[in-house]
Each structure stands twice: as structure tokens, then as C-alpha cells.
Amino acid sequence: MLKDVVIFDYGYGNIRSVQRAFEHIGANVSISSDYDDAINSKCLVVPGVGAFKACMEGLTKFRGDEVILTRAQRGLPVFGICVGHQVLFRSSDELPSKEPSNEGTERSNQVCVASTSPKHFDDGNTSEVTPGLGLYSADVTQLHAKIVPHMGWNSVKATTKLPSVTSGRPIHSAALSERSVFEPQARGVMRAQAKPCDRTKLACASSVSRVIDGDYYFVHSYAPHQNDISVLDADLVCETTHENDTFISAISRDCLFSTQFHPEKSGEQGLTLIDTWLKSL
């Protein structure tokens, strides 16, 4: 049976490539920036290219931040890609982008603004912190590598599967409320106790973990970093190493799944991952 998928269009995503990939595996795909369409969709995909700050502003403009948090509370599937992966984390110190991403080039602003003298942590002079959605306790920082951006194929490996896949616990509501630390006047996003996700949907992490190890296509200068991945409260954490920098390249908790890499640009391996995610729901 065809799965209905809505790709959320907030102005910062390689929409057409993602659409073609999901349609290739048989999904019934629509593209929308409408709040109700996104909230009520069976499966929501949130791509993202460009600078973190610009993407968060785009999401906020179309109430995408509320959409993602509300779907997390309701136990509804969300698939984030690239910056759509990054926004699920606590914050980013990436410099703001001056221009929106260009769908025609599908080239990330994170590539265009990459520095030849990369830094990993805020130096107190040139960085500013932009709040993310706070669903995971980690921050997005620049890759600590001589070659930035990280562009091309690299390996992804599942490193941690926490026992929560079968624990029956609710979505981590504490992470949702944590956003208030960064944005005290958030616009009325629901923060009530989350409802438990349908246990059948927790098959997502289990199914994905069986196929995700492999090579995927990356193009980025920033990524989520967390030395103690146990604090992420995730069902599945995957890591990738670029030079000496190890970052979170994919993560899953209950009905949320996201990747730093581009599965839609990763050939058969990426299509298999998308297909497995859809079939697990």
C-alpha cells in the first residue's frame, strides 16, 4: 500500500530531489508549506539546506517548529534531512546566512560560507548561538577538520541502540520543554505530558538499524556533536568520522528519524534506507 508523505516546504530544502527519491520507492508524495497539511500528514519529511539560523527562521515563519514539536508529542513520524536533522538538536553556533538557499543549485550555504580555518567550539568573537528545537541534548558546531566542507561519500555506522525501543516509555517530554531555556517566549507550543508513541512505530529504529550501516553522500560544514551519547535518550545513534571529527550522522527516537547525510543523493543505499523507514511505520 502506498504511504502518503508530505514534504514540508519552508524555503530551505532540496525539495525536488527528495520528492523524486520518495516517489521512486512508491510513496504518494505532496509538497506543502501549510500548517494543517504538515500536522495531519501520515509521514512528514523536513529537508533543509543552508545556514542553521536561516533554516530556523524559515521554519518559524511557516510554524514548522510547532509542527515538529507537536508531531513528536503525538507520536507521528518525522524524517529530517541535513539541516532538517540539525534543527532537532539544542542549538547551533553557525554564522547566519545572508541569502536563502537556491533550489536550482541545491548547494548548501554551509558549503559556501565554510572557513579555511575551521573551529569546533565558540571562540567568543565570531559565533552566535541560534536555538534549535531541543529534542536532543547536543549542539551543532563546526567540523574540526582541515578540509571543510565535508563533501562526498563517507561511512555511517550504528553505534548505540538504547533499550527504549521496547520500553513503552513516552516521547521524552523533558526535551520538549528544554527549548524554553533558549527561547523563553516560544509561541504556545504544547508542552503537556507527551502521549506514548504507538509501539508498532518503534519498529523504526529496529528496522533502520539493520540497513543503515554503509556509505552515504554528505555536504555540510556543521554537525551535531555529543561525546556522551547516552544523554541523547535515543533508540538509535549513528556516527561518522571526517578526519578526526566524529559527529552524529543519524538518530532515531520513537517516531523521529533524521540524517545529516542526504539519503536522496546516496543511490541505492539511500533509497533502501528511505524504503525501510517507510515500511517500518
Contacts in CASP RR format, 6 or more apart in sequence:
PFRMAT RR
TARGET T0000
AUTHOR 0000-0000-0000
METHOD contacts of the structure
MODEL  1
MLKDVVIFDYGYGNIRSVQRAFEHIGANVSISSDYDDAINSKCLVVPGVG
AFKACMEGLTKFRGDEVILTRAQRGLPVFGICVGHQVLFRSSDELPSKEP
SNEGTERSNQVCVASTSPKHFDDGNTSEVTPGLGLYSADVTQLHAKIVPH
MGWNSVKATTKLPSVTSGRPIHSAALSERSVFEPQARGVMRAQAKPCDRT
KLACASSVSRVIDGDYYFVHSYAPHQNDISVLDADLVCETTHENDTFISA
ISRDCLFSTQFHPEKSGEQGLTLIDTWLKSL
2 26 0 8 1.000
2 27 0 8 1.000
2 28 0 8 1.000
3 26 0 8 1.000
3 27 0 8 1.000
3 28 0 8 1.000
3 42 0 8 1.000
3 43 0 8 1.000
3 278 0 8 1.000
3 281 0 8 1.000
4 27 0 8 1.000
4 28 0 8 1.000
4 30 0 8 1.000
4 41 0 8 1.000
4 42 0 8 1.000
4 43 0 8 1.000
5 22 0 8 1.000
5 27 0 8 1.000
5 28 0 8 1.000
5 29 0 8 1.000
5 30 0 8 1.000
5 41 0 8 1.000
5 42 0 8 1.000
5 43 0 8 1.000
5 44 0 8 1.000
5 45 0 8 1.000
5 278 0 8 1.000
6 29 0 8 1.000
6 30 0 8 1.000
6 31 0 8 1.000
6 32 0 8 1.000
6 37 0 8 1.000
6 38 0 8 1.000
6 41 0 8 1.000
6 42 0 8 1.000
6 43 0 8 1.000
6 44 0 8 1.000
6 45 0 8 1.000
7 15 0 8 1.000
7 18 0 8 1.000
7 19 0 8 1.000
7 22 0 8 1.000
7 29 0 8 1.000
7 30 0 8 1.000
7 31 0 8 1.000
7 32 0 8 1.000
7 45 0 8 1.000
7 47 0 8 1.000
8 32 0 8 1.000
8 33 0 8 1.000
8 38 0 8 1.000
8 44 0 8 1.000
8 45 0 8 1.000
8 46 0 8 1.000
8 47 0 8 1.000
8 62 0 8 1.000
8 64 0 8 1.000
8 67 0 8 1.000
9 15 0 8 1.000
9 31 0 8 1.000
9 32 0 8 1.000
9 33 0 8 1.000
10 33 0 8 1.000
10 55 0 8 1.000
10 58 0 8 1.000
10 59 0 8 1.000
10 61 0 8 1.000
10 62 0 8 1.000
10 64 0 8 1.000
11 33 0 8 1.000
11 58 0 8 1.000
11 100 0 8 1.000
11 101 0 8 1.000
12 48 0 8 1.000
12 49 0 8 1.000
12 50 0 8 1.000
12 54 0 8 1.000
12 55 0 8 1.000
12 58 0 8 1.000
12 83 0 8 1.000
12 100 0 8 1.000
12 101 0 8 1.000
13 47 0 8 1.000
13 48 0 8 1.000
13 49 0 8 1.000
13 83 0 8 1.000
13 101 0 8 1.000
13 103 0 8 1.000
13 106 0 8 1.000
14 47 0 8 1.000
14 48 0 8 1.000
14 49 0 8 1.000
14 103 0 8 1.000
14 106 0 8 1.000
14 262 0 8 1.000
14 264 0 8 1.000
15 31 0 8 1.000
15 47 0 8 1.000
15 103 0 8 1.000
16 103 0 8 1.000
17 106 0 8 1.000
17 262 0 8 1.000
17 264 0 8 1.000
17 265 0 8 1.000
18 45 0 8 1.000
18 47 0 8 1.000
18 81 0 8 1.000
18 264 0 8 1.000
19 29 0 8 1.000
19 31 0 8 1.000
20 264 0 8 1.000
21 263 0 8 1.000
21 264 0 8 1.000
21 270 0 8 1.000
21 271 0 8 1.000
21 274 0 8 1.000
22 29 0 8 1.000
22 45 0 8 1.000
22 264 0 8 1.000
22 274 0 8 1.000
22 278 0 8 1.000
23 29 0 8 1.000
24 271 0 8 1.000
25 271 0 8 1.000
25 274 0 8 1.000
25 275 0 8 1.000
25 278 0 8 1.000
27 43 0 8 1.000
27 278 0 8 1.000
30 37 0 8 1.000
32 38 0 8 1.000
33 62 0 8 1.000
35 62 0 8 1.000
35 63 0 8 1.000
35 64 0 8 1.000
35 66 0 8 1.000
35 67 0 8 1.000
38 44 0 8 1.000
38 64 0 8 1.000
38 67 0 8 1.000
39 67 0 8 1.000
39 70 0 8 1.000
39 71 0 8 1.000
41 76 0 8 1.000
42 77 0 8 1.000
42 281 0 8 1.000
43 77 0 8 1.000
43 79 0 8 1.000
43 278 0 8 1.000
43 281 0 8 1.000
44 67 0 8 1.000
44 68 0 8 1.000
44 71 0 8 1.000
44 76 0 8 1.000
44 77 0 8 1.000
44 78 0 8 1.000
44 79 0 8 1.000
45 78 0 8 1.000
45 79 0 8 1.000
45 80 0 8 1.000
45 81 0 8 1.000
46 59 0 8 1.000
46 64 0 8 1.000
46 68 0 8 1.000
46 78 0 8 1.000
46 79 0 8 1.000
46 80 0 8 1.000
46 81 0 8 1.000
46 84 0 8 1.000
46 87 0 8 1.000
47 80 0 8 1.000
47 81 0 8 1.000
47 82 0 8 1.000
47 84 0 8 1.000
47 264 0 8 1.000
48 55 0 8 1.000
48 80 0 8 1.000
48 81 0 8 1.000
48 82 0 8 1.000
48 83 0 8 1.000
48 84 0 8 1.000
48 101 0 8 1.000
49 55 0 8 1.000
49 82 0 8 1.000
49 83 0 8 1.000
49 101 0 8 1.000
49 106 0 8 1.000
49 107 0 8 1.000
49 108 0 8 1.000
49 109 0 8 1.000
49 110 0 8 1.000
50 83 0 8 1.000
50 97 0 8 1.000
50 100 0 8 1.000
50 101 0 8 1.000
50 108 0 8 1.000
50 109 0 8 1.000
50 110 0 8 1.000
51 83 0 8 1.000
51 94 0 8 1.000
51 95 0 8 1.000
51 96 0 8 1.000
51 97 0 8 1.000
51 109 0 8 1.000
51 110 0 8 1.000
51 113 0 8 1.000
52 83 0 8 1.000
52 86 0 8 1.000
52 87 0 8 1.000
52 92 0 8 1.000
52 94 0 8 1.000
52 130 0 8 1.000
52 132 0 8 1.000
52 140 0 8 1.000
52 222 0 8 1.000
53 92 0 8 1.000
53 94 0 8 1.000
53 95 0 8 1.000
53 96 0 8 1.000
53 97 0 8 1.000
53 130 0 8 1.000
54 96 0 8 1.000
54 97 0 8 1.000
54 100 0 8 1.000
54 101 0 8 1.000
54 109 0 8 1.000
55 83 0 8 1.000
55 84 0 8 1.000
55 86 0 8 1.000
55 87 0 8 1.000
56 65 0 8 1.000
56 87 0 8 1.000
56 130 0 8 1.000
56 131 0 8 1.000
56 132 0 8 1.000
58 64 0 8 1.000
59 65 0 8 1.000
59 68 0 8 1.000
59 87 0 8 1.000
65 87 0 8 1.000
65 133 0 8 1.000
65 189 0 8 1.000
66 187 0 8 1.000
66 188 0 8 1.000
66 189 0 8 1.000
68 78 0 8 1.000
68 87 0 8 1.000
68 88 0 8 1.000
68 133 0 8 1.000
68 135 0 8 1.000
69 133 0 8 1.000
69 135 0 8 1.000
69 176 0 8 1.000
69 179 0 8 1.000
69 189 0 8 1.000
69 190 0 8 1.000
70 189 0 8 1.000
70 190 0 8 1.000
71 77 0 8 1.000
71 78 0 8 1.000
71 255 0 8 1.000
72 78 0 8 1.000
72 135 0 8 1.000
72 171 0 8 1.000
72 176 0 8 1.000
72 194 0 8 1.000
72 254 0 8 1.000
72 255 0 8 1.000
72 256 0 8 1.000
73 171 0 8 1.000
73 173 0 8 1.000
73 176 0 8 1.000
73 190 0 8 1.000
73 192 0 8 1.000
73 194 0 8 1.000
73 195 0 8 1.000
74 195 0 8 1.000
75 171 0 8 1.000
75 194 0 8 1.000
75 195 0 8 1.000
75 197 0 8 1.000
75 198 0 8 1.000
75 201 0 8 1.000
75 254 0 8 1.000
75 255 0 8 1.000
76 255 0 8 1.000
77 201 0 8 1.000
77 204 0 8 1.000
77 255 0 8 1.000
77 256 0 8 1.000
77 257 0 8 1.000
77 281 0 8 1.000
78 255 0 8 1.000
78 256 0 8 1.000
78 257 0 8 1.000
78 258 0 8 1.000
79 257 0 8 1.000
79 258 0 8 1.000
79 274 0 8 1.000
79 277 0 8 1.000
80 88 0 8 1.000
80 257 0 8 1.000
80 258 0 8 1.000
80 259 0 8 1.000
81 258 0 8 1.000
81 259 0 8 1.000
81 262 0 8 1.000
81 263 0 8 1.000
81 264 0 8 1.000
82 108 0 8 1.000
82 219 0 8 1.000
82 220 0 8 1.000
82 259 0 8 1.000
82 260 0 8 1.000
82 261 0 8 1.000
82 262 0 8 1.000
83 108 0 8 1.000
83 110 0 8 1.000
84 258 0 8 1.000
85 224 0 8 1.000
85 250 0 8 1.000
85 251 0 8 1.000
85 258 0 8 1.000
85 259 0 8 1.000
85 260 0 8 1.000
86 92 0 8 1.000
86 140 0 8 1.000
86 222 0 8 1.000
86 223 0 8 1.000
86 224 0 8 1.000
86 260 0 8 1.000
87 132 0 8 1.000
87 133 0 8 1.000
88 132 0 8 1.000
88 133 0 8 1.000
88 134 0 8 1.000
88 135 0 8 1.000
88 136 0 8 1.000
88 251 0 8 1.000
88 256 0 8 1.000
88 258 0 8 1.000
89 132 0 8 1.000
89 133 0 8 1.000
89 134 0 8 1.000
89 135 0 8 1.000
89 136 0 8 1.000
89 138 0 8 1.000
89 139 0 8 1.000
89 140 0 8 1.000
89 224 0 8 1.000
90 131 0 8 1.000
90 132 0 8 1.000
90 134 0 8 1.000
90 136 0 8 1.000
90 137 0 8 1.000
90 138 0 8 1.000
90 139 0 8 1.000
90 178 0 8 1.000
90 182 0 8 1.000
91 129 0 8 1.000
91 130 0 8 1.000
91 131 0 8 1.000
91 132 0 8 1.000
91 134 0 8 1.000
91 139 0 8 1.000
91 140 0 8 1.000
91 182 0 8 1.000
92 129 0 8 1.000
92 130 0 8 1.000
92 132 0 8 1.000
92 139 0 8 1.000
92 140 0 8 1.000
92 141 0 8 1.000
92 222 0 8 1.000
93 121 0 8 1.000
93 122 0 8 1.000
93 127 0 8 1.000
93 128 0 8 1.000
93 129 0 8 1.000
93 130 0 8 1.000
93 139 0 8 1.000
93 140 0 8 1.000
93 141 0 8 1.000
93 142 0 8 1.000
94 110 0 8 1.000
94 127 0 8 1.000
94 130 0 8 1.000
94 140 0 8 1.000
94 142 0 8 1.000
94 221 0 8 1.000
94 222 0 8 1.000
95 113 0 8 1.000
95 126 0 8 1.000
95 127 0 8 1.000
95 128 0 8 1.000
96 128 0 8 1.000
96 130 0 8 1.000
97 109 0 8 1.000
97 113 0 8 1.000
99 109 0 8 1.000
101 107 0 8 1.000
101 108 0 8 1.000
101 109 0 8 1.000
107 219 0 8 1.000
108 149 0 8 1.000
108 219 0 8 1.000
108 220 0 8 1.000
110 149 0 8 1.000
110 219 0 8 1.000
110 220 0 8 1.000
110 221 0 8 1.000
110 222 0 8 1.000
111 149 0 8 1.000
111 151 0 8 1.000
111 219 0 8 1.000
111 220 0 8 1.000
111 221 0 8 1.000
113 221 0 8 1.000
114 148 0 8 1.000
114 149 0 8 1.000
114 221 0 8 1.000
115 142 0 8 1.000
115 148 0 8 1.000
115 221 0 8 1.000
116 148 0 8 1.000
118 142 0 8 1.000
118 143 0 8 1.000
118 144 0 8 1.000
118 145 0 8 1.000
118 146 0 8 1.000
118 148 0 8 1.000
118 221 0 8 1.000
119 127 0 8 1.000
119 142 0 8 1.000
119 144 0 8 1.000
120 141 0 8 1.000
120 142 0 8 1.000
120 143 0 8 1.000
120 144 0 8 1.000
120 225 0 8 1.000
120 245 0 8 1.000
121 141 0 8 1.000
122 129 0 8 1.000
122 141 0 8 1.000
129 182 0 8 1.000
131 179 0 8 1.000
131 182 0 8 1.000
131 183 0 8 1.000
132 179 0 8 1.000
132 182 0 8 1.000
133 179 0 8 1.000
134 175 0 8 1.000
134 176 0 8 1.000
134 178 0 8 1.000
134 179 0 8 1.000
134 182 0 8 1.000
135 172 0 8 1.000
135 175 0 8 1.000
135 176 0 8 1.000
135 253 0 8 1.000
135 256 0 8 1.000
136 175 0 8 1.000
136 224 0 8 1.000
136 226 0 8 1.000
136 232 0 8 1.000
136 233 0 8 1.000
136 234 0 8 1.000
136 251 0 8 1.000
136 253 0 8 1.000
137 175 0 8 1.000
137 178 0 8 1.000
137 226 0 8 1.000
137 231 0 8 1.000
137 232 0 8 1.000
137 233 0 8 1.000
138 224 0 8 1.000
138 225 0 8 1.000
138 226 0 8 1.000
138 231 0 8 1.000
138 232 0 8 1.000
138 248 0 8 1.000
139 224 0 8 1.000
139 225 0 8 1.000
139 226 0 8 1.000
140 222 0 8 1.000
140 223 0 8 1.000
140 224 0 8 1.000
140 225 0 8 1.000
141 222 0 8 1.000
141 223 0 8 1.000
141 225 0 8 1.000
142 148 0 8 1.000
142 221 0 8 1.000
142 222 0 8 1.000
143 149 0 8 1.000
143 150 0 8 1.000
143 220 0 8 1.000
143 221 0 8 1.000
143 222 0 8 1.000
143 223 0 8 1.000
143 242 0 8 1.000
143 243 0 8 1.000
143 245 0 8 1.000
143 247 0 8 1.000
144 243 0 8 1.000
144 244 0 8 1.000
144 245 0 8 1.000
145 242 0 8 1.000
145 243 0 8 1.000
145 244 0 8 1.000
145 245 0 8 1.000
146 243 0 8 1.000
147 242 0 8 1.000
147 243 0 8 1.000
148 221 0 8 1.000
149 219 0 8 1.000
149 220 0 8 1.000
149 221 0 8 1.000
150 218 0 8 1.000
150 219 0 8 1.000
150 220 0 8 1.000
150 221 0 8 1.000
150 223 0 8 1.000
150 242 0 8 1.000
151 218 0 8 1.000
151 219 0 8 1.000
152 217 0 8 1.000
152 218 0 8 1.000
152 219 0 8 1.000
153 215 0 8 1.000
153 216 0 8 1.000
153 217 0 8 1.000
153 218 0 8 1.000
153 266 0 8 1.000
154 215 0 8 1.000
154 216 0 8 1.000
154 218 0 8 1.000
154 240 0 8 1.000
154 241 0 8 1.000
154 242 0 8 1.000
154 261 0 8 1.000
155 213 0 8 1.000
155 214 0 8 1.000
155 215 0 8 1.000
155 240 0 8 1.000
156 212 0 8 1.000
156 213 0 8 1.000
156 214 0 8 1.000
156 215 0 8 1.000
156 216 0 8 1.000
156 238 0 8 1.000
156 239 0 8 1.000
156 240 0 8 1.000
156 249 0 8 1.000
156 250 0 8 1.000
156 259 0 8 1.000
156 261 0 8 1.000
157 213 0 8 1.000
157 214 0 8 1.000
157 238 0 8 1.000
157 239 0 8 1.000
157 240 0 8 1.000
158 209 0 8 1.000
158 212 0 8 1.000
158 213 0 8 1.000
158 236 0 8 1.000
158 237 0 8 1.000
158 238 0 8 1.000
158 250 0 8 1.000
159 229 0 8 1.000
159 237 0 8 1.000
159 238 0 8 1.000
159 239 0 8 1.000
160 229 0 8 1.000
160 230 0 8 1.000
160 234 0 8 1.000
160 236 0 8 1.000
160 237 0 8 1.000
161 205 0 8 1.000
161 209 0 8 1.000
161 235 0 8 1.000
161 236 0 8 1.000
161 237 0 8 1.000
162 230 0 8 1.000
162 233 0 8 1.000
162 234 0 8 1.000
162 235 0 8 1.000
162 236 0 8 1.000
164 233 0 8 1.000
164 234 0 8 1.000
164 235 0 8 1.000
164 253 0 8 1.000
164 254 0 8 1.000
165 202 0 8 1.000
165 205 0 8 1.000
165 206 0 8 1.000
165 235 0 8 1.000
165 236 0 8 1.000
166 199 0 8 1.000
166 202 0 8 1.000
168 196 0 8 1.000
168 199 0 8 1.000
168 202 0 8 1.000
169 196 0 8 1.000
170 193 0 8 1.000
170 194 0 8 1.000
170 195 0 8 1.000
170 196 0 8 1.000
170 197 0 8 1.000
171 194 0 8 1.000
171 195 0 8 1.000
171 196 0 8 1.000
171 197 0 8 1.000
171 253 0 8 1.000
171 254 0 8 1.000
171 255 0 8 1.000
172 194 0 8 1.000
172 233 0 8 1.000
172 253 0 8 1.000
173 191 0 8 1.000
173 192 0 8 1.000
173 193 0 8 1.000
173 194 0 8 1.000
175 233 0 8 1.000
176 189 0 8 1.000
176 191 0 8 1.000
176 194 0 8 1.000
177 191 0 8 1.000
179 186 0 8 1.000
179 189 0 8 1.000
180 186 0 8 1.000
180 191 0 8 1.000
197 254 0 8 1.000
197 255 0 8 1.000
198 255 0 8 1.000
201 254 0 8 1.000
201 255 0 8 1.000
201 280 0 8 1.000
201 281 0 8 1.000
202 235 0 8 1.000
202 254 0 8 1.000
203 280 0 8 1.000
204 235 0 8 1.000
204 252 0 8 1.000
204 254 0 8 1.000
204 255 0 8 1.000
204 257 0 8 1.000
204 277 0 8 1.000
204 280 0 8 1.000
204 281 0 8 1.000
205 234 0 8 1.000
205 235 0 8 1.000
205 236 0 8 1.000
205 252 0 8 1.000
205 253 0 8 1.000
205 257 0 8 1.000
206 235 0 8 1.000
206 280 0 8 1.000
207 276 0 8 1.000
207 277 0 8 1.000
207 279 0 8 1.000
207 280 0 8 1.000
208 236 0 8 1.000
208 250 0 8 1.000
208 252 0 8 1.000
208 257 0 8 1.000
208 273 0 8 1.000
208 276 0 8 1.000
208 277 0 8 1.000
208 280 0 8 1.000
209 236 0 8 1.000
210 276 0 8 1.000
211 272 0 8 1.000
211 273 0 8 1.000
211 276 0 8 1.000
212 236 0 8 1.000
212 238 0 8 1.000
212 250 0 8 1.000
212 273 0 8 1.000
214 269 0 8 1.000
215 266 0 8 1.000
215 269 0 8 1.000
216 249 0 8 1.000
216 259 0 8 1.000
216 261 0 8 1.000
216 262 0 8 1.000
216 263 0 8 1.000
216 266 0 8 1.000
216 269 0 8 1.000
216 270 0 8 1.000
216 273 0 8 1.000
217 261 0 8 1.000
217 262 0 8 1.000
217 265 0 8 1.000
217 266 0 8 1.000
217 267 0 8 1.000
218 240 0 8 1.000
218 242 0 8 1.000
218 249 0 8 1.000
218 260 0 8 1.000
218 261 0 8 1.000
218 262 0 8 1.000
219 262 0 8 1.000
220 260 0 8 1.000
223 245 0 8 1.000
223 247 0 8 1.000
223 248 0 8 1.000
223 249 0 8 1.000
223 260 0 8 1.000
224 247 0 8 1.000
224 248 0 8 1.000
224 251 0 8 1.000
224 260 0 8 1.000
225 245 0 8 1.000
225 246 0 8 1.000
225 247 0 8 1.000
225 248 0 8 1.000
226 232 0 8 1.000
226 248 0 8 1.000
229 237 0 8 1.000
229 239 0 8 1.000
229 248 0 8 1.000
232 248 0 8 1.000
232 251 0 8 1.000
232 253 0 8 1.000
233 253 0 8 1.000
234 251 0 8 1.000
234 252 0 8 1.000
234 253 0 8 1.000
235 252 0 8 1.000
235 253 0 8 1.000
235 254 0 8 1.000
236 250 0 8 1.000
236 251 0 8 1.000
236 252 0 8 1.000
237 248 0 8 1.000
237 250 0 8 1.000
237 251 0 8 1.000
238 248 0 8 1.000
238 249 0 8 1.000
238 250 0 8 1.000
238 251 0 8 1.000
239 246 0 8 1.000
239 247 0 8 1.000
239 248 0 8 1.000
239 249 0 8 1.000
240 246 0 8 1.000
240 247 0 8 1.000
240 249 0 8 1.000
240 260 0 8 1.000
240 261 0 8 1.000
241 247 0 8 1.000
247 260 0 8 1.000
248 260 0 8 1.000
249 259 0 8 1.000
249 260 0 8 1.000
249 261 0 8 1.000
250 257 0 8 1.000
250 258 0 8 1.000
250 259 0 8 1.000
250 260 0 8 1.000
250 261 0 8 1.000
251 257 0 8 1.000
251 258 0 8 1.000
252 258 0 8 1.000
255 281 0 8 1.000
257 277 0 8 1.000
259 273 0 8 1.000
263 269 0 8 1.000
263 270 0 8 1.000
263 271 0 8 1.000
263 273 0 8 1.000
263 274 0 8 1.000
264 270 0 8 1.000
264 274 0 8 1.000
266 273 0 8 1.000
END
